[in-house]
Amino acid sequence: MSKLLPDRQGALLALLMAAAFCAILLAMGRVPICTCGTVKLWWGVVQSAENSQHVLDWYSFSHVIHGLLFYFFAWLLRQRWRLFGGKPMRWALPIAVMFEGFWELLENSPLIINRYRAVTIELWLRRGQRPEFAERYFVHGAGVLDRQQAALEGQSGAGAGV
């Protein structure tokens, strides 16, 4: 088991990489914690503006699973493909942190966020719902909702408002 534990250099590199990814996310305009004025240990309401804005939520478990999978991938790089010269796996944790950091950058990129918003708004509008928090939470607010609503009403021929 000690082969999988990082040494001091591996742990330090992992911490530095995590700090670098946090700095990049901040530079991308992501807020580190909820702007609502309170910090909660647990937030369990998935469909709310405060989701993923507190310390832990339902998505926290997926991050733990990602970490285990990425750590296993780093172990495979050494064990199966003999990378790193078969040396003790001092780099497993930094590799796992690197993969998770890149995943977070991709997940928080405008490409993914805008796609998520477009799909989510479309689903709400098809169900006849107008999500109140979405108007506050999404960047384009009611303008996107109104355009989506008009497009859907034009397709269905029904003039009923949402």
Residue pairs with C-beta under 8 A, 6 or more apart in sequence:
2 88
3 88
3 89
4 71
4 75
4 89
4 92
5 89
6 14
6 89
6 90
6 91
6 92
6 93
6 94
7 88
7 90
9 90
10 90
10 91
10 92
10 93
10 94
11 93
13 91
13 94
14 93
14 94
14 96
14 97
17 94
17 97
17 98
17 101
18 97
18 101
20 101
21 97
21 101
21 104
21 105
22 32
24 105
25 32
25 104
25 105
25 108
26 32
28 105
28 108
28 109
30 108
31 53
33 39
33 53
33 54
33 55
34 40
34 50
34 53
34 54
35 53
36 49
36 50
36 53
39 54
39 55
40 50
40 54
40 55
41 54
41 55
41 56
42 54
42 55
42 56
42 57
43 50
43 51
43 53
43 54
43 56
43 57
44 57
44 58
45 51
46 57
46 58
47 131
47 133
48 133
49 133
49 136
49 137
51 57
51 58
51 59
52 59
63 100
66 99
66 100
66 103
67 96
67 100
70 95
70 96
70 99
70 100
71 92
71 93
71 95
71 96
73 95
73 96
73 99
74 89
74 91
74 92
74 93
74 95
74 96
75 89
75 92
77 83
77 84
77 95
78 84
78 86
78 87
78 89
78 92
84 91
106 112
117 138
117 139
117 144
118 144
120 134
121 131
121 134
121 138
121 144
121 145
121 148
122 148
122 152
124 130
124 131
124 134
125 145
125 148
125 149
125 152
125 162
126 152
128 162
129 162
130 145
130 162
134 145
135 141
135 142
135 145
138 144
149 161
149 162
153 159
153 160
